Amino acid sequence: MTDNFSRRDFLKLASVGAATTAILTGCGPASRYVTREPYTKMPEYTYNGQSTYYATTCRECAAGCGLVVRTMQGRAIKVEGNKNHPVNLGKTCVRGQATLHGLYNPDRVQDPAKQAKRGSRDFSSMDWDAATAVVADALKNTDPAGVAFLMGMAPDHLFDLVSDLAKAIGAPAPIRFGALGMFEARATLGKAVESLFGQAAMPFFDMGKSDLVFSFGANFLETWLSPVAFTRGFANMRRGGGHGRGTLVHFEPRMSQTASKADLWIPITPGTEGLVALAIGRIAAEARGGSLPTAFADVDVEAIAKASGVSAEKLDELGKLFASANAALAIPGGAALAHSNGLETAEAVLALNALVGGLGRAGGVFLAPLAPMQTEFSRPANMAEMADFVEKLKSGKVKTLFIHGVNPVFELPKSLGFEDALKSVQTVISFATFPDETAMQADYVFPDHHGLESWGYQRVAAGSSQSALSGAQPVVSPYYNTRATADVLLAAAASAGGVLAQALPFKDEVEFIQSKIVALVSESDGYFNAPEINTFTAYFQQYGGWWKTVDELSTPSGDALGKTIKVGEAKFAGEGEFYFHPFVSPVLGEAGANKPWLQEIPDPTTTAMWSSWVEIHPKTAEELGVDNDDVVRIVSEAGTVEAVVYKYPAIRLDTIAMPFGQGHTAYGRYAEGRGSNPADLFGEQVNGAGDLAFAGMRIKVEKTGKKYPLSRLESRMGVYGEALGEEH
Amino acid sequence: MTTELKIPEFSANFAESGQQGKWGMAIDMDICTGCQACVAACAMENNVPFVGEADSGYGRSMHWIRTERFWEGEFPEIKMTPYQPMLCQQCGHAPCEPVCPAFATVHSQSEALNLQVYNRCVGTRYCANNCPYQVRSFNWRDFERPEPLPNQFNPDVTVRRRGVMEKCTFCIQRIHRAEDQAKSEGREIADGEFTTACAQACPADAIVFGRIDDPESAVSKLARGSRGFHMLEELGTLPSVTYLKAG
């Protein structure tokens, strides 16, 4: 029997009458939708007609949501949320749902391969023994100082393994990076918490119990930190746990999806978010009475009103509103932190919470608990560190570079020159599951399994008040000839021998994971208890991880109001007449572009599909002489991109916004050659915490004379209106 | 002699001729964040094809559920209307049903749902023309799903071909599964025992599904609340979906 045994073939064989066969042969192409496997290929644990469910962890971002995947006869059919998981309580986001289109993506890397010349796409397949030998050779025969590991924000177990490995051979610690981490400004959050509260930590925002949320650019309903957890918090806030319906006020130059849910959206001048926070702080402090705290003492409300475009009356109203709420909460995030004054903005916004007694109060700000097996706050590399890393690559000091779980050629600002820097590295080994841009610049691609075929764990950084370690297990057997990167590294370590073999004496990935989670067996307050590691591991798989049953939030300490917060004027790179406001596509995230159903999910605010666009206010568009579907050229100090105009009525007239997520030059048929990448425009300006100041840019818009019809859902609704176009 | 013409007076009393739903949905527009998780969940559960860039640009995308939004006012006083997930309203008196010449769009008496019988459908598209909610989507082509994407197909749901109309079924495969289970155990289905794919995914729990004929169910309680309304109520379609006003 062949692999693709169609229903029609089956019927043909089963039916004896020649007439039947003749009729069926005349049928259309329905048969190609139906493929059947012989019963002999059925996995032994499946029963016909019954689904098997496996708990695992979503890998579409690093938030660590728990999934339960429905499988049927060895195939993953549907992603559902894990109801017991503290991050998502049974829910999933759009990207989590579409993860199956990554698993069964037609363009996955199917075999380990060597590329004849970087960028040539001339791959010759290898077998895994040869691949392992390449890795072993690189680990054994490269001077340890010349080995570098660049890792993504997930999964954590592999990062731990690589950290152990790097330490064993004396190589520099692995670097972690992800575009979402860059857009979330994680380093800024951590540093602002440290400077206000004396301890670097991820802040935890207890939105669900708040009755008034001031969000300064934090796009928490989209992709920020842990969107499923924040969406639940938002819904609980709206339902009004004891306070009545909660109110959301959002400050952002453009109406993002998060802003569209706000009761009040303030289209603030880019880069003045911190100033406005200070003004609100001063007014709120005055309204509450008592002496004015140092943080808000030297604040000139009139000057801030002028700079920010928010009138003094409005500021007064907002300040008093903030002061009068039962449980007010102020959240810094997103593009507001991506300015030269971003760190101070984060401090000013966090200080607002201290002013209204929101530190450690229900509905206020806490410090998120460290995940199990985590001893200190950790964050991905900020842009300053990435720039250093790229410099190091350029200097030729790195002989062998291993890359896993991140696509820096696409995600880093083009101006940083990562792709060029790779030319100075002798050997680049990518473990990419998909043929992404970085894999195309590698010498070897040794594909890791898809997340749903993988073992692992992920530490929950932001989405849970309980300390949580999310567990991953394969829900289906690997579809292609891929191999777990952890297994490749362990096998390479064993064959390299010496200190490496001693440091990593594990027979496979599962044994390594067990060696880590064994520390949890003796912990108390766990969601489950087990007397020894094997039983513990079985539960860990069954429940999809391990977490505490009690909240472990801590109250920020220190005198947050006692120090002057100096929010300087934001500096803008470039000469153009418009502010540039990049944002992560709420649907695609950083790596969703290769999933066809995600491409066809309309963007929530514009309803655009399958491409990228630039949002321009209709009045601005008229002045520029451009209309919907016109292609314009966006010119920044660092680069240019072309994109289609979408006339967006809810954006400042002096601001142009553009989503990040498209513009791939590789990454499979659904992503490649589609739209453009705003990272090509980014410069190298960073804020006080070293995060990229991607919003601190001015750009020019030039006409190209070209047109490109942007697919959008909204045309479909006015069936008798514009949808039919002029020609009808 | 004069002949008195007796012309019967036309009176349409839609409300009486329709049927109240058995299954219902409540959608809270105050907490719907427009995140599209329902759209993806529905597509994955129901083998809904993606149509590609060009066809989606022509309005041929196949979403069984979509989130609508409209604009009010001008910048800076502009407001977006609350996200409004739009799906088949499973009308008790459905405009799509009487226009189908093939009885492909029929009312199920037992489930009180609007069925779409794919192998009866001849593709006249009358039903879609007559649907005031614009929630029916037509298979303009056999949309391509390259291998191995079909591995993901839900075996409980038929794969539709070119020329066939389709729409939200309230995840009837899940309803039947739960009913079979309850029947085999000799009991009624409990409220919340199962739910539709969209409601299951919804991170805000804005979508609630259940027995609308049970006054004690979660969905009935929500639908009775002061914020509840039906879309285009004045048409007398008796929708089974209740929306809860925002604000």
Interface residues (C-beta under 8 A of the other chain):
Chain A: N4 G28 P29 A30 Y33 V34 T35 M72 R75 A76 I77 K78 V79 E80 G81 N88 G90 K91 T92 C93 V94 R95 G96 Q97 A98 L100 H101 L103 Y104 N105 P106 L221 E222 P227 V228 T231 R232 F234 A235 R238 R239 R245 M255 Q257 T258 S260 K261 D263 P267 Y479 P586 V587 P596 W597 L598 Q599 E600 I601 P602 P604 T605 T607 M609 W610 S611 H617 K619 P649 A650 I651 R652 L653 R674 P709 L710 S711 R712 L713 S715 R716 M717 V719 A723
Chain B: D30 I31 T33 G34 C35 Q36 A37 V39 A40 A41 A43 M44 E45 F50 V51 G52 E53 A54 S56 G57 G59 S61 H63 R66 T67 E68 R69 W71 E74 F75 P76 I78 M80 Y83 Q134 D142 R145 P146 E147 P148 L149 P150 N151 Q152 F153 N154 P155 V159 R161 R162 A197 Q200 A201 C202 P203 A204 D205 A206 G247
